Amino acid sequence: MKATGGSVEEYIAAVTPERRRRDAQTLVTMMREISGREPELWGTIIGFGSCHYRYPTGTEGDMPLLSFAPRKASTTVYVDAVAAHTDDLAKLGPHTSSVSCLYITDLEKVDLDVLRHILVQSFASVTSGGGEYAAITVTS
């Protein structure tokens, strides 16, 4: 996947429902501060920076260093690995998760300091090389 271009502001302005739009604006601010990078559209994902990954299986590609997707049902926040954040997730507040995704229906109901801590740790993991699962090279 590569950054696809387009206006992040216009994309967010069209997000529904309103709560998801509000949450997207909050996440843009937070991820911009953590990453030091500007948001870019990667299809329907809002990403910050980029890296190239290669798994031991040979699978490789490009992805943002930090990213999220404002979906109708919830906002998907992408992290390095949910299992790496078990203690913090217990304190986060209402969410569900999968291997590398947090699904949050309302940022006002979660602890934003805990979410920030998870994102800072995830960003550090990705920018340091990706841990045991993938070799990662930061490209921007």
N, C-alpha and C positions, 0 to 999 in steps of 0.2 A: 504494500500500500504506500502511496506517496501523497503528500499534501496536494490537494486539488485546486486550491485557490478559491477566490470568492470572498465576499465580505462577511466576516464573522458577525459584525454588528447587524447587518441585514438578516442573516440567518437567525440570530437570537431574537430579533424583533418579530419574527414570524412563528416562534415557538409557542405552542399551546400545551396545556393551559397556562394561565398567568403565573401560577406558582413555579412551574418549570422554567419559565422565562426569568423570573426573579432569581431562582437558584443558579441558573446559567450565568447570570451577571456576577453573582457572588463567587462562583467557581473560577470565572475568568480572572477576577481580581486576585484571588488566592493563588491560583496556579501561575499567574504572571509574576507575583512576588517570589514564590518559591523557586521557579525555574530561571527567572531573569530573562525570559523570552516572551515574544509576542504571540498571541493566538493565531492559528491558521486552521482553515477547514481541511479535513481529511475525509471527504465525502460528507457524512452527517456527524462526524466526530470532530470535536474542537481540541486540537493538539498544540503542544508547546515544545518546540525543539524537535529534533529527530535523531534516530539512531538506526544502525543496521544490526540485525541480530542473526546469529547462526546457531542452530541447535546441534547437538551431537549427531542427530539423525541425518543432518545435511540440509534440513529445511532452513530457509533463510528469507529475510525480507526487511522492510523498513517499517518503523512505527514511531509515534511521538514519544518523547521522554515522559510527559505527563499528559493525560487526556481525559475527556468525559464526553458523554453524549446525552443531550436532553431529549429523552423519549417521552411519549405521551403518558405511559403508565408510571415511569420513574426516571430518575437521572441515573445513568450508568457511569460510575467513576472507575477508571481502569487503574489498577495498581500492579506492582511487580508480582506479588503472590499473596493471596488472602491469608494463607497459613503463616506467613511471616508477621502478621499483625494481630494474632489471636487475643492478646491481652488488651490492646487498644480497642479492638472491635467489641469486646465485652463492655466497654465504657462509652462507645460511640452513640448509642441510642438506636431508634428504630431503623433497621436496614435488613436486607437479605444479601447473600453473596454467592458467588461461584468461584472457580479457580483463581481468576485475577480480576473479578468485577465486584464492585459494591453497588447495590441497587438501593437508592435513597428516594423516597417519595416526597419528603419535605425537609429541606436543610434547616428550617427553623426548629425542628424537633430533634436534631442531633447536636452533639457537642462539637462546635466548629474548631475548638482548640485540639481536640482529639483527632478530628479529620485532618487538620493541618499537620499534626505530628505524623500520621500515617503517610500523608503525601510527601512530607520531607524525607521520611525514611525510604519510601518507594523511589523517589527521585535519586537519592544517594545510592541506592542499590543499582539502579539502572545505569547511572552515569559512572559507577565504579567498575562496570563490566558485566553485570547481570547475574552474578552468583553462580550456582552450580548448574543451572539449566540451559544457559545460552551464553555464547560469546557475543558481547555487545560493543560496538564502536560508535561513539557519539559523532554525529555528522553536522549538527547545528544546535 
